[in-house]
Amino acid sequence: MTGIAVLGSTNMDLVAYAERAPGRGETVTGREFRTVPGGKGANQAVAAARAGGEVTMIGAVGDDEYGVRLRSNLEHAGIDTDLLHTVEGPSGTAHIVVDDTGANSIVVVPGANGAVTALGPGEMAAIAGADLLLLQLELPLSAVIEGARVAHAQGVRTILTPSPVQPLPSELLDCVDLLIPNEHEAAELSGFTDPHASARYLLSQVPAVVITLGSKGCLYAARGGEPVVLPAPEVTAVDTTGAGDTFVGTLAVALGERRPVPRALAWASSAAALCVQRPGASTSMPYRTEIDAA
């Protein structure tokens, strides 16, 4: 079984469903509201666990009711939460509006995630003992860099989702094996709106990149090879909130199982397609049997 360490955020998603998202200064009426366990780190952890990975979550929750729920959700998915610390204060939250096309807009309030500024011996040991490390940017950058350095020093394959997007220091990029931005993040990081141009630029900084293109699929490029575009399955989206994290978590399992990259990408794309047909983030993520059947 693939051992995956996830160093990342754990948030409670506060999700409002409406015909359309409000503009600046505007109020719209929603039709439904849900609280759903989320956070990019926790979402990727759940996706990987449901896809068959052995997952350890590294991060923090608050000492509030949300923190209890967030930990319980991860444990229910079979994830090791011994390194998910409880700190004083509120848990992280993500305030999400989902419109009738399934598109979303999100404001993240870090809460307890902001307390994860450095790693202790236990966190370092968990990363060193994993097959892969998943990173995002909803924790303080100092912890993300430290985690990447530990993984790189131990030969642990490191996958970074650069979200929320921000300038990436070379000390982090030097330790990343695979970068997975969406097309908007890739454009902001590279300065190019064309995904192929973005990929060429990003390959000057990391060995391999997957740019997710939403309903158009994904673009994979690695140094020394030709880029590959994989179309996405055609489905009707209900909620795209967890699609990217489902793709990353499932892809990590496939790569850990040493599947050829095109097959791994296809498997992860099938998982993301299943996810967008259901509401919510972590609650919508498919299990391995569902992905195999798709």
C-alpha positions as CSV (number, residue, x, y, z in Angstrom):
1,M,0.0,0.0,0.0
2,T,1.3,3.5,-0.9
3,G,2.3,5.5,2.1
4,I,1.3,9.2,1.7
5,A,2.1,12.0,4.1
6,V,-0.1,15.1,3.7
7,L,1.3,18.4,5.2
8,G,-1.6,20.8,4.8
9,S,-4.7,22.6,5.9
10,T,-7.9,21.3,7.6
11,N,-10.9,23.6,7.3
12,M,-14.6,23.5,7.7
13,D,-16.3,24.5,4.4
14,L,-19.2,26.8,4.9
15,V,-21.0,26.3,1.5
16,A,-23.8,28.4,0.1
17,Y,-25.6,27.3,-3.1
18,A,-27.1,30.1,-5.2
19,E,-28.1,30.7,-8.8
20,R,-25.1,32.9,-9.2
21,A,-22.4,34.4,-7.0
22,P,-23.0,38.0,-5.8
23,G,-21.0,40.8,-7.4
24,R,-19.3,43.5,-5.4
25,G,-21.8,45.2,-3.0
26,E,-24.6,42.8,-4.0
27,T,-26.7,40.4,-2.0
28,V,-28.3,37.3,-3.6
29,T,-30.6,34.7,-2.2
30,G,-29.3,31.2,-1.8
31,R,-31.3,28.0,-1.9
32,E,-29.2,25.8,0.4
33,F,-26.4,26.0,3.0
34,R,-24.1,23.2,4.3
35,T,-21.1,22.8,6.6
36,V,-18.7,20.2,5.0
37,P,-15.2,19.1,6.3
38,G,-12.6,20.4,3.9
39,G,-9.3,22.2,3.5
40,K,-7.0,21.4,0.6
41,G,-4.7,19.2,2.7
42,A,-7.5,17.3,4.3
43,N,-9.4,16.9,1.0
44,Q,-6.3,15.5,-0.7
45,A,-5.8,13.1,2.3
46,V,-9.4,11.9,2.1
47,A,-9.1,11.4,-1.7
48,A,-5.9,9.4,-1.3
49,A,-7.3,7.3,1.5
50,R,-10.5,6.5,-0.5
51,A,-8.4,5.6,-3.5
52,G,-6.4,3.0,-1.4
53,G,-3.5,5.0,0.1
54,E,-2.2,4.7,3.6
55,V,-2.4,8.3,4.7
56,T,-1.0,10.4,7.5
57,M,-2.3,13.9,8.1
58,I,0.0,16.6,9.4
59,G,-1.5,19.9,10.5
60,A,-3.7,21.6,13.1
61,V,-7.3,22.1,14.1
62,G,-8.8,24.5,16.7
63,D,-10.2,23.5,20.1
64,D,-13.7,24.3,18.8
65,E,-16.6,22.1,17.6
66,Y,-15.4,22.3,14.1
67,G,-12.1,20.9,15.2
68,V,-13.8,17.8,16.7
69,R,-15.7,17.3,13.5
70,L,-12.7,17.7,11.2
71,R,-10.6,15.2,13.1
72,S,-13.5,12.7,13.2
73,N,-14.0,13.0,9.5
74,L,-10.4,12.2,8.8
75,E,-10.4,9.3,11.2
76,H,-13.6,7.9,9.6
77,A,-11.7,7.9,6.3
78,G,-9.0,5.7,7.9
79,I,-6.4,8.5,8.1
80,D,-3.8,8.6,10.8
81,T,-4.4,11.9,12.8
82,D,-1.7,11.5,15.5
83,L,0.1,14.5,13.9
84,L,-3.0,16.6,13.5
85,H,-2.5,18.8,16.5
86,T,-5.3,20.7,18.4
87,V,-4.4,24.3,19.2
88,E,-6.1,27.0,21.1
89,G,-8.6,29.1,19.0
90,P,-10.8,28.5,16.0
91,S,-10.3,26.0,13.3
92,G,-9.8,27.1,9.7
93,T,-12.8,27.9,7.6
94,A,-13.5,28.2,3.9
95,H,-16.5,30.4,2.9
96,I,-17.7,29.1,-0.5
97,V,-20.4,30.1,-3.0
98,V,-21.4,27.5,-5.6
99,D,-23.4,28.7,-8.5
100,D,-25.8,26.7,-10.8
101,T,-23.0,25.8,-13.2
102,G,-21.1,24.1,-10.4
103,A,-18.4,26.9,-10.4
104,N,-17.3,28.3,-7.0
105,S,-15.7,31.2,-5.3
106,I,-13.9,30.8,-2.0
107,V,-12.5,32.9,0.9
108,V,-10.2,30.9,3.3
109,V,-9.7,32.0,6.9
110,P,-6.7,30.1,8.1
111,G,-7.5,29.8,11.9
112,A,-5.5,27.0,13.5
113,N,-3.7,26.3,10.2
114,G,-1.7,29.5,10.8
115,A,-0.1,27.8,13.9
116,V,1.8,25.3,11.7
117,T,5.0,27.3,11.2
118,A,7.6,24.6,11.8
119,L,7.9,20.8,12.0
120,G,8.8,18.7,15.0
121,P,10.7,15.3,15.1
122,G,7.4,13.3,14.7
123,E,6.4,15.3,11.6
124,M,9.8,14.9,10.0
125,A,9.9,11.2,10.7
126,A,6.4,10.7,9.1
127,I,7.5,12.6,6.0
128,A,10.8,10.7,5.8
129,G,9.0,7.3,6.0
130,A,6.4,8.1,3.4
131,D,6.5,7.2,-0.3
132,L,5.0,10.5,-1.3
133,L,4.5,13.9,0.3
134,L,1.5,16.1,-0.7
135,L,1.8,19.9,-0.1
136,Q,-0.4,22.9,-0.7
137,L,-0.1,26.6,0.2
138,E,-2.8,27.0,2.9
139,L,-0.2,26.6,5.7
140,P,2.5,29.1,6.5
141,L,5.2,28.9,3.8
142,S,7.9,28.2,6.3
143,A,6.4,24.8,7.2
144,V,5.8,23.9,3.5
145,I,9.4,24.6,2.7
146,E,10.6,22.6,5.7
147,G,8.4,19.7,4.7
148,A,9.7,19.7,1.1
149,R,13.3,19.9,2.3
150,V,12.9,16.8,4.6
151,A,11.2,14.9,1.8
152,H,13.8,15.8,-0.8
153,A,16.7,14.9,1.6
154,Q,15.1,11.4,2.1
155,G,14.2,10.8,-1.6
156,V,10.5,11.1,-0.9
157,R,8.5,12.1,-4.1
158,T,7.0,15.5,-3.5
159,I,3.8,16.9,-5.1
160,L,2.9,20.6,-4.7
161,T,-0.5,22.1,-5.4
162,P,0.3,25.9,-5.6
163,S,-3.0,27.1,-4.1
164,P,-3.7,29.7,-3.0
165,V,-1.3,30.9,-5.7
166,Q,1.7,33.0,-4.6
167,P,5.3,33.5,-5.8
168,L,7.2,30.3,-5.2
169,P,10.7,30.6,-3.8
170,S,13.5,28.6,-5.4
171,E,14.2,26.8,-2.1
172,L,10.8,25.3,-2.4
173,L,10.8,24.6,-6.1
174,D,14.2,22.9,-5.9
175,C,12.5,20.2,-3.7
176,V,9.4,19.6,-5.7
177,D,9.1,16.6,-8.1
178,L,5.7,17.4,-9.6
179,L,3.8,20.7,-9.6
180,I,0.0,20.6,-10.2
181,P,-1.5,24.0,-10.7
182,N,-4.8,24.7,-12.4
183,E,-4.7,26.7,-15.6
184,H,-5.3,30.0,-13.8
185,E,-2.5,29.3,-11.2
186,A,-0.2,28.2,-14.0
187,A,-0.8,31.5,-15.8
188,E,-0.1,33.5,-12.7
189,L,3.1,31.6,-12.0
190,S,4.4,31.7,-15.5
191,G,3.0,34.9,-17.0
192,F,1.6,32.9,-20.0
193,T,-2.1,32.3,-20.6
194,D,-1.5,29.4,-23.0
195,P,-1.1,26.2,-20.9
196,H,1.6,24.8,-23.2
197,A,3.6,28.0,-22.8
198,S,3.0,27.9,-19.0
199,A,4.2,24.2,-18.9
200,R,7.4,25.1,-20.8
201,Y,8.2,27.9,-18.4
202,L,7.4,25.8,-15.3
203,L,9.7,23.0,-16.5
204,S,12.6,25.4,-16.0
205,Q,11.8,25.2,-12.3
206,V,10.5,21.7,-11.6
207,P,11.0,18.3,-13.3
208,A,7.4,17.7,-14.2
209,V,4.1,19.6,-14.2
210,V,0.4,18.7,-14.6
211,I,-1.9,21.7,-15.4
212,T,-5.5,20.9,-14.8
213,L,-7.9,22.4,-17.3
214,G,-11.3,21.8,-15.8
215,S,-13.7,20.2,-18.2
216,K,-11.0,20.2,-20.9
217,G,-8.9,17.7,-19.0
218,C,-5.2,18.1,-18.1
219,L,-1.8,18.8,-19.6
220,Y,1.2,16.7,-18.5
221,A,4.7,17.7,-19.3
222,A,8.1,16.5,-18.1
223,R,11.7,17.4,-18.9
224,G,12.9,15.6,-21.9
225,G,9.5,14.4,-23.2
226,E,6.6,15.6,-25.3
227,P,3.6,17.1,-23.5
228,V,0.5,15.0,-23.3
229,V,-3.1,16.4,-23.2
230,L,-5.6,14.0,-21.6
231,P,-9.3,14.9,-22.1
232,A,-11.7,14.8,-19.2
233,P,-14.7,12.5,-19.1
234,E,-17.9,14.4,-20.2
235,V,-20.2,14.8,-17.2
236,T,-22.7,17.4,-15.8
237,A,-21.0,19.2,-12.9
238,V,-23.0,19.9,-9.8
239,D,-20.2,21.2,-7.6
240,T,-16.5,21.5,-8.6
241,T,-15.2,22.4,-5.1
242,G,-13.3,19.2,-4.5
243,A,-12.3,18.2,-8.0
244,G,-8.7,19.4,-8.0
245,D,-8.0,17.8,-4.6
246,T,-9.6,14.6,-5.7
247,F,-7.4,14.6,-8.8
248,V,-4.2,15.2,-6.8
249,G,-4.9,12.7,-4.0
250,T,-6.0,9.9,-6.5
251,L,-3.0,10.6,-8.8
252,A,-0.6,10.3,-5.8
253,V,-1.9,6.8,-5.1
254,A,-1.6,5.8,-8.8
255,L,1.9,7.1,-9.0
256,G,2.9,5.4,-5.8
257,E,1.6,2.2,-7.3
258,R,4.0,2.8,-10.2
259,R,1.2,3.0,-12.8
260,P,2.4,4.6,-16.2
261,V,1.7,8.3,-16.1
262,P,-1.0,8.3,-18.8
263,R,-2.9,5.6,-17.0
264,A,-2.4,7.3,-13.6
265,L,-3.8,10.6,-15.1
266,A,-6.8,8.8,-16.6
267,W,-7.6,7.2,-13.3
268,A,-7.3,10.5,-11.4
269,S,-9.4,12.2,-14.1
270,S,-12.1,9.6,-13.7
271,A,-12.1,10.2,-9.9
272,A,-12.4,14.0,-10.4
273,A,-15.3,13.5,-12.8
274,L,-17.2,11.4,-10.3
275,C,-16.5,14.1,-7.6
276,V,-18.0,17.0,-9.6
277,Q,-21.3,15.1,-10.0
278,R,-22.0,15.3,-6.3
279,P,-22.3,18.3,-3.9
280,G,-19.5,19.1,-1.3
281,A,-15.8,18.5,-1.2
282,S,-14.6,15.6,0.9
283,T,-18.1,14.1,1.0
284,S,-18.2,13.9,-2.8
285,M,-14.9,12.0,-3.2
286,P,-15.2,8.5,-4.8
287,Y,-13.9,5.2,-3.4
288,R,-11.4,3.0,-5.3
289,T,-14.1,0.6,-6.4
290,E,-16.1,3.5,-7.9
291,I,-13.0,4.8,-9.7
292,D,-12.1,1.4,-11.1
293,A,-15.7,0.9,-12.3
294,A,-15.7,4.3,-14.1
